[in-house]
Amino acid sequence: MKNLFLLSIYLVTSVCLSQTKKNDTYKKITNLGITSIGYLGFTYEMSQHFFSSPANSQFHLKNDLNTWRGIDKLYHAYGSYQLSSIFYKLNRWSGIDSNKALNLAFLESTILSTTKEYCDGRVTVGGWSWYDIAMNATGNSLFYFQERLFRRQIIQYKYSYFSSGLQSYNPSVLGTSYKNYWLKDYNGETFWLSTSLGNLNLTQNKWLKFLGISIGYGGHNLIREFDNGIVNLPRYSQAYIGLDIDWSQINCTNKYLKTLFFVLNKFRVPLPCVEYSSQNQFKFHAFKVN
């Protein structure tokens, strides 16, 4: 659900960033409209998703520290990081100075992610998680402090997905078709911290600046939150190190290509990587990571 909202904001951002001939007043009004409509739309979707069935309750807490081998927690950090990135881009586009735009983006991302947590706290099978709140703050802070200290994202938080083939074991949780596998199937999701030669100021060569390296984390055979029930598959974690592309390091003046590169930099390109699992196994992946 959160990723659907992110993708919709990507598309809206693409349209807005193409309106470079408008004055700042128009841009500020547009920014306010996008943010307001986005928040209201997101809140409505959350209410439909969480409260349309009788499976809701009084607000309550949940201890979910050990669920899904931590993949869900990285999901929260990723979502908040990317929301901060998008809101900051919109705020700067509308003419707000960098410090105010950054502070506002942090606030906007925090409000949006906390709204989702509140809704989760009203669902019987869910609950308000302080660990989720902490990871939301971690994602926001990763973007905020890099932008504040360096005026760029030296370390970028990225995401990749390849179908795990495990959805049939628990389709109500892991997804029923490819359109929601990438939202629900934690087995296929990998989260990456990525940097590049250009971001580290190791080269000014335009043919090398975009080359990057990523470290990633994932999990496999995760059928349910805490255990696999009757499914006899070993649950394990996966650590990765691999190549990546930093699209922000590609020199480009075309506004549409710059917007496309901005979106592409949210995801890791399927490039070679090495996996080490908690089963003490090494694997080489040419493209696929599961």
N, C-alpha and C positions, 0 to 999 in steps of 0.2 A: 504494500500500500504506500509506504513512504517513498519507495523508488518510483512509483507511478507519478507521485507528486513532483519528485525531482525531475523526471523526464519532461513533465509538462512545463516546469519552470525553464528547463533548457530551451524548449521551443519558443517560449515567450521571450526569453532573453535574446535569442537569435533575432527575433523580429525587432526588438527594441534597439539592439546594438546597430541595426542597419539604419536607424533614424538619425543620422548624424547631423542633418541640416536643421533640425528643430532647435529652438532656443531652450535654455535651461528651465524656464517655467513650465513649458510643455513637458519636458523630460521628468521633472519632479512630480507633476500631476500623473503622468504615465506610470512612474515608479510606484507612487502611492496606490494607484489603481491596481497594478499588478500584485503588489504585496497584499492589499486588502482582499482582493478576489481570491488570490491563492490561499490565504489563511482561512477565509470563509469556506471555500471549496474543500480544503483539507479537513476542516472541522466537521463539515457536513458528512464527508465520506467516513470519517472516524465514527461519527454518531450512528451512521447506517451500519457500519461494519461491526461495531461493538454492542450497540443497544437495540438492534432490530430483532433480536431473539430474546427469549426469556432467560437466557444464561447470563444475567447480570446481577449485581449485588451491591451492597453498600461498599463504599471505598475501603480498600484493605491493602495490606502490604504483602510482598512475596519475596522470599529468599531464593533467588535464581542464579546465584553465583556460579554454580557448577553445571549449568545447563548447556547442552550442545557444544561442550568442550571450549566454551568461550567465543565461538563464532558469532553468536547473536550479539555479544558485547562489542565486538569489532564492527558489526553492522551498525550499531548505534553511533559509534565514534565516526564511522565513515559518513553516515547520513548527516550528522551535525557539521562535520568538516565541509562537506560539499554545499550544504545550505549556506554556511558562512561565506563560502567562495562565491556563490551565485548572488546572494544579497549584496555582498561587497561590490561586485561587478556592476550590479544595477544601480547602487548608490553612487558609485563613481561616475557612471554614465550620465546620471541625472545632474551632475555638477556639484555634488557634495564633496568637500575637501576630504583628503585621505583619512585623517584621524577620526573625523566625525563619521565618515562612511564605514570605517572599521568598527567603531563602537556600536553604531546602529546595526550593522550586520550581526555582530555578536548577540545583541539583544533580540533581534528578529529570529535568529536561529534558535536561541534559547526558548523563546515563547512558543515557537512552533513545536519543537521536540518535547517540551514539557506538557503541552496540550495533549499530545499523543500518549504520554505516560499517564496523565490523569485519566484518560479514557480507558487505558489498560487496567488502571487500578479499580475500575468499576465492573470488571468482567470476572465471573466466578473462577474460570480457569486461569485467569491472568493475575494481575496485582501490581501495585506501585512498587517499582524496584529502585532502591537507592543506587544499586550498581549500574542500572541503565542510566540514571541521572548522572552518575559520575563519568560514565563513558561519553555521554552527550557533551558534558563539559570538557572532557579530554579532546574530543574532536574539534570543538569550537576553539579551544585554547591553542591547539596545534596550528590552526590557521591564523588566529589572532596574533600570537607572539612572533611568528615568523614574519608576518606582514609588518608588524610594529618595529621589529628589530632590523630586518633586512630589506623590507619593501619588495619582497618576492618570496615565493614558496620554494625554498631550497629542498625540502623534503615534501613530496606530494603523496597524498593518500589515495590509492587506487583500488579498483575492484575488477575481478574477472569471474566468469561463470562458464562451466562446461557441465552438461547433464551427467549426473552420477549413475543413472540407471537404477537407483534404489527407490524411486518414488512409489512403486507398486506395493512396497511393504507397509506404507502408511500414507496413502494418498490424501487423506483429509488434512494432514499436517505438511507433507512434503510437496504437495501439488498434484493436480489432476491432468495438466496438459502443459506444453512448453510455454504457453503464455503466462503461467504463474510458477513454473519450476524455478525460474531465476529469482523469484521473490521469496520462495518458501524452502527450497531445497538447500539446506546448509551444507550438505555434502559436496555440492558442486561449486560453492562460493569460496573464493580466495581473496584475501585482503592484503594489499601490498603497500610498503613504504618505498618510494622511488626517488632517485635523484639522477642527475646527469652531469656530464663533463662541463657543460656550459654553466649550470647552476652552481657548480663547485669552483667555477673560474679556473678550471684546469686547462682550458684551451679557448681560443677565440676563432678557431677554424670553423667556418660555417658548415663544413661537411662532417664535423665531429661533435659539435656542441650539443646536438640533439641525442647523442648516444647515452644511454642510461643503464643503471643497474637497480634491481628491485630485490627486496627481501619480502617474503610472503608467508602467510599462515593459513592453514585450512584444516579440515577434519573429514573423516570418512567413516562409513558404516554407522552413522548417527540416525537411528530410526525413531527414537523418542527423545524427550528432553534429557532425562537422567540415565536411562538404560534402554536396552533393546527388547525387553519383554521376552517373548518366546522365540524371537529371531536370533539365531545363533551365529552372529557375525561379530568379530572383534572390533571394538571402537578404538580409533587411534587418531593422533594428530599428525599434521604434516607441516614441515618447514621447507621453504623454498629460497633459492637464490637464482636470479636469472637476468637476462637482458631486457631492456625496455627502450621506449622512445619518449622523449620529452618534447611534445609538440609545441610548447611555448618557446623553444629555442630555435625554431625554424623561422627565419626572417620572411616576413610576409606583410604586404601593405593592403591587400584586398580584405575588406571588412568582413565579407562572407566567409572567406577561408579562415580568418582569425577567429571568428565565432565557432566555426567547425572545429578548429584546433582546441579551442577552449573546452568544448564538449568532449572531444576525444581524450583529453588529458585527465578525464575522470576515470578512465578505464585503462587497464594494462593490456598492451598489444600481445597477442599470442606468439611469443618468441621463446627460444630455447631456455630451459631452466633445469636445475638439479633439485631433486626432492630428497629430504631425509625425514623418515617417519619415526614415530615413537615405537614402532616395531623393530627399530634398528636396521632399517633397510634404506639403501640409496637407490634412486631411480633417475634416469635422464629422460626429459620430455622435450621433444623437438618443438611442439606447439601446445599440445593438450596438457592439462595439469591434474587430471583425475583419472 
